[in-house]
Amino acid sequence: MKLVVHVDGGARGNPGPAAAGAVLSTPDGEVVDEASELLGFATNNVAEYRGLLLGLARAKALGATEVEVVNDSELIAKQVNGEYKVKHAAMRPLYLDAMAALRAFDTWSIRSVPRAQNAGADALVNQALDSAS
């Protein structure tokens, strides 16, 4: 089963209060799951990776064997695709966790899109942050 996994993470301030969100849908666009979580105090990049990990965990729990990950962080997409190195020491464990999670699927892809094309996941992040303040 293939799922499209829109993920996002954000911090108000960098670092600052942070949250992650994920919207999972069928390739036809039918939303099958949504999730968000507060992360405490983190950077935007940490929140983006946590959003990716949240989305992948939910996809696995739903029985997906193939995932198409969509996010609005070019940095994360290019690191996961091997185009950029992970230079920041604090990011390395999150990157390694993400790569391990992706290996649990038969096939996967990840790409970045403009924020407007990732509105559902972005809205979940902002709702979580709004509810915490």
Secondary structure as GFF3:
##gff-version 3
##sequence-region A 1 133
A	DSSP	beta_strand	2	11	.	.	.	ID=ss1
A	DSSP	beta_strand	16	25	.	.	.	ID=ss2
A	DSSP	beta_strand	31	42	.	.	.	ID=ss3
A	DSSP	alpha_helix	44	61	.	.	.	ID=ss4
A	DSSP	beta_strand	66	71	.	.	.	ID=ss5
A	DSSP	alpha_helix	74	80	.	.	.	ID=ss6
A	DSSP	alpha_helix	92	103	.	.	.	ID=ss7
A	DSSP	beta_strand	107	112	.	.	.	ID=ss8
A	DSSP	three_ten_helix	115	118	.	.	.	ID=ss9
A	DSSP	alpha_helix	119	132	.	.	.	ID=ss10
###
